Amino acid sequence: MKKMRKLGWVGAILLAGSVQAAVRMPKIFGDGMVLQQQVAVPVWGWAAPGERVTVTFAGQSKETAAKADGTWSLKLDALQASSEPARLEVRGANALTFSDVVVGEVWFCSGQSNMEWTMRSVDHAEKEIAAANLPLIRHFKAPKRVSGLPLDDVNAVWEKTSPAGIGDESAVAFLFGRRLHQVLNVPIGLINCSWGGTRIEPWTPLCGFEGIPALEGILRNAQKRVEQVSPGSTSYKATHQTYFTRLQEWIAESEKRLAANQAVTAMPEYPSVFSFRNQDPTVLFNGMVAGLVPYAIRGAIWYQGCSNNGEGMLYLEKTKALVKGWRQVWGQGDFPYYLVQLAPYTYGGNPENLPGIWEAQAAVPAAIPNTGYTVINDIGNIRDIHPRNKQDVGLRLANQALNRTYGRSEIAWAGPVYRSFAIEGQTVRVTFDHAEGLKTRDGQPPTWFEICGEDGRFVKADAKIDGTSVILSASSVSAPKAMRFAWNQIAEPNLVNGIGLPAGAFRCGK
């Protein structure tokens, strides 16, 4: 019997060793996945150190060897779009086969609750869901998870779009992807990493904060936290030694109390430095995004900002960190990044806080290469922070991507954008780009324009359209110095261009 037990333990040890040595891959590689066309496609995983690994797909066969730490990676040459299901095979000491693999366009979709908002909760949801039989649009939805250090995997699977499952998927992501699929006629992969109520900082990798003076404090604190929670670091060891000492003292005291028929006190809590909130810098990137990187993508869409409301132009600096960090870790250059404006909403508090975020969001395209901004102040709901018209949000995002990323110049995407400001006697002329056919959507004079004089007190302006300009005046302001537009959290201005797209909030003058 003892001999049999010994043999059993030996077998278990050998089995554990063979499992550990088996080639394995992160779950972003799975049946039904969508691979990005027209770029080199990274493929990676783990194996025994030195083990040869071969990846075969679409007539290509690439080989590499696992490094000393057991990691391996290689790149497939650029692929052509294909809707035909294919097999991707990975061979080492064992073999992995992924079926129903297609090639097309992959987008990373992230943010807070308006990105997380599901199809079952949009306008006309029943009709939309019933029509969603689109198996070439596929979703990978990361579960919510925080982590102090980057994780190497994300526990999710690829799902095809069907009426049975689309109700639980991101509405903005799906409606964006649906429009791309309709125009490009290629498979679409949508990677959804979103969490309602979260700030921008948790989604940002540590490297993103580097080199941005306004965020030095965040960087220092995040670096300190990394050192504290990294196994093997001096701080990590010291914190645990202190905790172990407290545990030993508690055990000794508890044994005495037990012997004396006294109540035993609660054991010491694990050090709080190892507990993370979903608002802490880097923790959502670490827990929900890092394990996807560097899966090949075309670009990213982003819908977030409510939880940073009130920060004004600091939000621009944080957006720089987010985009810079994502682009750095993905290693795909300056891939497209398109963000959605926060919709008007009665937040309470200072009604000019939200325009401060709008101003920061609108500044992104000029401050960060290959980025864009989608204005939605005409399709919100000032009584609902989650406007249910996600169809137009997805359409506007996709139209910008189709024009700017895919070169479909016939697809218009831009609303009026402020170009210049000029004082003409007692009036102010504000001129716009993308303003052909400038008009109001209700046929009334333009709303939500204000001007001020030397006293800095803004008053409602009378506004009239003159070509691609709007001329502003007010009887109480004889010498105007500045103007602002839509500068209130509930502003739903009526100014649009000839294709019906709205102008976003801005201000100018002195």
N, C-alpha and C positions, 0 to 999 in steps of 0.2 A: 504493500500500500504506500509506504514511504517512497519507494522507487517510482511508483506511478505518479505520485504528487510532484516529485522532482522533475520527472519528464514533462508533466503538465506545465510547470513553471517555465521550463526551458522552451517549450513550444510557444507559450504565451509571449516570452521575451523575443523569440525569433519572429513571431507574427507581428509584434509591435514594431520591430525593426524594419520588417518588410513594408508595413503600412507607411511608416515614416519616410522610407526611401521612395515610395511610389510617386510617380509624376502626378502632380495635382495643379490646379489652376484656380484663380479667383472666379467667383460665381458670375461675374459680368460676362464670362465666356460660358455660354449655355445653349441648349437647344432653342432654336427660334431667334437667335440673336441677329442683329443688323450690324454689318461691318461698313465702315465709311469708305466710300468710293474716292478714287483719284488722289489718295495720299498713301504714304507708307503706313502700314497697319501694325502697331506693336502687339506682340503676343508674348505672354510671360507666365511664370509660375514657379513651382518648386520641385526639386528632385534631390537625389543623393548627390553629394559633392562629386564633381567630375563626370556625372552621368551624361551621356549623349542624348539629346532630345531632338526629335524631328517633327516639324509641323508641315502638314500637307493640305493645300486648299487651292481650288480653281487652277489646276495645272502647275502649281508651284510646290516646291519642296525645299524647306529651309532647315538648317541644322545648327545646333549650338551645344555647348556643354554647361552644366550647372557649375556655378562658382563654389568656392569653399564654404560659403554660408548657405548653400543649397538653392539659391535663387538662379533663375535663368531667364533670358529674354532674347527675342529676335524680332525682325520686322519682315512682314510680307511686302513685296513690291506693290505699288499702287494697283488697285482693283477697278474693274469696270462695273457699273451698276448692273445688277441682275436680280430679277424676281423669281428665278428658278431655284427651288430649294436645293441646297448643296450640303455636302458633309465636310467638316473640318476635322482632321485627324491629328492627334498628338501622340507620338510614340517615344517611349524610353524603356525602362524596365517593365512597364505596363503600357497599355494603350487607352487613350480617351477618344471618344468620337462624339462630335456635336452635329446634330442633324437639323434640317430645315433652316440652314443658314442662308441669308440673303444679303445683298450688297446695295447700299443706297446712301441716304443722308442721315447722320446721327447728330442730335442736338441735346445739349445738357440744359436742363430746365430747373431753376432753383429759386428760392425765396421764402416768403412766409405764407400766411393763410390764403391770400388771393392767388398764389400759384398752387397751393395745395387744394384749393376749392374744387370739388369734384363735379363731374358731369351730371350727376343725379340732382344737383342743386342749382342748375342754370335755367335761364328762360327756355321754355319749350323743351324741357328735359325729356319728357316721355317720347316726343317725336324724334329728338336728336338721338336718343339711345336706340330706338327701334331701327334707325337708319344706319347705325354704326357697325355694319358688317364689312370691315376693312382689314382683312388679315395681314396686309402688307404694311400696316402701321402698327408698330410694336412698342411696348412699354416696359421699362425696368424701373421699379419704384423702390427706392432705398428705405428700409425701416428706420424709424427714429432712434438715434443712438448718439450718446456723447462719449468723448474719450479725451484724456489728457495728452495722449500721444497718437500719431497717425496709425490707424489699423490697416492691415493689408488685404482686407476682404470686406465685402458688403453682402449680406445674406438676403438675396432676392433672386427672382427668376424673370425671364422675358415672357411677356404675355401678348398674345395677338388681340387686336381690337375686335370685339364682338359685342352684341347687345347684352350678353350675359355678364360681361366683365367691365365694360367701359364706364358704368356708373360710378365706380370707385376710383377712376383715374383722374389726373389733373385736367381740368377743363381747358385752361389756357394752353397747356402743352398739347393736348389732343387737337384742339381747334387750330392752333398754329401748324401742327404737323399735317392735319387734313388738307389745309390749303396748299402746303408745299407738295403733298402727294398729288393733288388734283392738277397742279400746273406742271410739275417736273416728271410725273408718271414714273417714279422710282420708289422703292421701299423707304420707309421712314422709321428711324429708331429714336425714341424719346426717353431720356434718362431723367427721372424725376427725383430730385433731392430737395424737399421742402418741409417746413415746419412752422405752423402758425404762431404768430406772436414773437418770432425771433428777430434779433438785431442783425446787422450786417457783419459785425465783428466775428461771431462764431463761425461763419462760413468762410472766413479768410485764412489761408495758410500762414504760418509764422513768417515765411519769407516775404509775404506781401507787405507787411508792416515796415520792412527795412527800407531805409533811405527816404522816409516821408517824415519831415521834421514835426509836423503837427501830431503825429501818432507815436512819437518816441516813448511816451509814458506807457502806452499799451504794449509796445514792443518789449520794453524792459520787464514789465510785469509778466508777460507771456513767457519770455525767456527764463525768468526765474522759476516760473511754475514748471516749465519743461525740465529744468535741472532737478527740481524737487521730486518729480514723479518718475524720473528715468531710473530704472533698476541699474545698480552698479555705481550710481553717482554718490559722492560723499554725503550730500544732503539726504538722499533716499535712505542710505544706510543709517545715518544718524537718527533720522526721524523714527525708523523702525526699531532701532536699539532702545530709544527712549520709550517707545510704546511697549516693547517686550518687557522692559524693566517694570513698567506700571502694571502690566498683566501679571508678572510673577509676584509682585507685591500684593495684587488683588487676590490671586489664588491662595497665597499664604494666609492672608487675612480672612478669606472666605472659609478656608478649612478650619480656622480657629472658631469662627462664628458658628459653623455647622456643628462642630463638636460641642459647643456651649449652648446648642439649641437656640441660637440667635438668627435673626433674619440676615440673609446674604444680600449685599448691595449689588446693583447692576454693574456689569463688567465695564471697563473703560471703553469709550467710543473710539473707533478707528480714526486716525488723524484726518481732520477735515480737509487737509490739502489734497487728499486723494478723492474727494467728492467734487463733482462738477455740475454746474447748472447749464442749461441750454443757452444761456446768454453770455457765457464766458468766451473770451476770444479764442478762436481756433478749434473749439471742441466739436463743432458740427462738421467742419472740414475733416477733422481727424476721424470722426466716427462714421460719417456718411459719404464722404467724397474721396478720401485718400485711397481707399481700396479699389476705386474705379480708375485711377490714374495709372498709366497714360492711355487708356482706351481711346482709340481714334474718334474724334468728333469733328463736326464742321464748325460749330460755334456754340454760344450759350445765350439763353434768354433769362431775364431776371425780373421778378415782380416783388418788391419789398420796399420798406421805408417807414411804415407806420410806427414801428417800435423805436425808430431813431428820430421821430418827429420832434422838432424844436431845436435841432442841432445846426440848422442853416447850412452854410457852405462847408462846415466840417464834414458833412456827408459826402461831399465831392472828394475830399481827401481819403475817406474810407472806401469810396468806390474805386479810387485809384489803387488802393492796397488790394482790394478784392480782385480786380481785373489783372493787375500785375502779378499777383500771387498765383492765380489760376493759370495764366499764360506761362509762367515760369515752371510750374510743376508739370504741366502737360507737355511742354517742350514742342509745341506745334506753331510757334510764332504768334503773331498778333491775330489770333482767330477772332471772328466777329462776336460782339457782345451787344445785345439789344435789350434795353430796359423799358419797363412800363411806368408811366407817371402814376403816382398815387391819385386816386379819384377824390373829388371834393367830398367832404364829410364833416359833420358837426362833432368835432373832437371835444369841444369845450376848451376852456383856457384861452390863451392868446390866439385870436383868429388869424394872426399873421405868421404863426409858427409853420403851418402847412405850406404857405407860399415860399417860406425859406427853404424847405425841402424841394419844392418844385424848382426853385432857382438853381439849387445844386444839381438836381437831376438834368435840367436843361443844359447845364454847363458841361456835361459829360462828353458829348461828341467833339467839342472843341478842345477838351483837355486830354482826351485819351484816344489814340488812333483806332480806327475801324470799330467805332461804337455808334449806337443810335438810340433815339429817344422816341417813345410812342406816347402821344398826348391823348388822354381819354376824359377830359373834363366835361365832355358833352354826353357821356354814356354812363355816368355814375349814378349814385343815389345818396343824397346828403343825409339820409336817415339810416343808411345801411353801409357799414364799412366793407361789406362784401357785395358789391354790385353784381347782379345776376346776368347781366349782358356780357358774358365772356366771349360770345361769338365775334363781336366787333373788335375786342381786344386781340384775340388770336388772328383775326383777318388783318388788322393793321400791322401787327408784328410781322406776320408772314409776308405781307406785301413789301415791307421795307427790306426784309431778307431777300426776297425774290429779285427786287431791283438792284440792291447794292451788293449782295453776295453772289447771286446767280446771274447777274447781268441782264435781267429781263427789263430792259429800259422802257418797254411799253406799259409797265405796271406802275402807276403813280402811288406814292406812299406818304408824301410830306404835306403837312399843314403849313399855314403861314408861320414864318420864323422872323423875328425882329432883325432888321438890318441896320437902320440908322434913325437918328433923332435930330430934329432941327427946329429951332425957335424962329418963328416967322411973325414978328410983331407980337400981337396978343394971342397968337395961336401956336400950337405945337404940331409939327408934322412927323408922324411915325411911319417909316417905310418898311415893308416886309419883303423877304424872299419867298419863293413858292406861293405867290399871291395872285396868280392869274385868276381872273374872275372873282376877285375879292367881294364878299357879300356877307349878309347875315342869314342864318338858317331859318329865321322866322320872319324876315322881311322888315323887321323893326330896326331903329338905329343901333349901332354897336353898343354893347353894354360892358360894364365893369372897367371902364377907363377912368382914371383919376389924374389930376394935375395939381401942382402946388407952386406957390411963389416963394419969396425969400423966407417967409415964416415957416416953411416946411410942413404946413398943414394941408393935407391932401383933401380935395373936394371932388365930387362927381363931375366928370367932364361931359360936355356935349360933344358927340363924335359923329363924323360923317366920312364916308368912304370916298376917296379920290384916286381912282386907278388902283395902284398897289400900295397906296398910303391911306392912313386914317388921320384926319385933321381934328385936333382937340382944342376946346376952348371952354371957359367958364366965366360967367359974368363977375364973379368975385375975385378972379385972378387976372390982373392986368399985365403982369410981367411974369409969365410962367418960367420956371426953372427946371422942373422935373416932372416925370409922369410914371405911372405904374398901371399894370393891367392884371386883372383877375387876382388882386392881392388880398384875398380872403379865403378862408378854408371852405366856404360854401359857394365860391364863385363858379358859376356855370355859364361862361360867356357865350355869346351867339355868333362871334366872328368866325367865319370859315372861308376857305378858298373855293374855287370853281368846282372842285370835286367833293366838296362837303366836309373836308377835314379841318379840325379846329386849330386855333392858335393857343399856345400855352402861356402861362404866367411869365411876366418879365417886368423889369423896371429900368429906367435910365434917366440921365440928367444929374444935376448937382443940387 
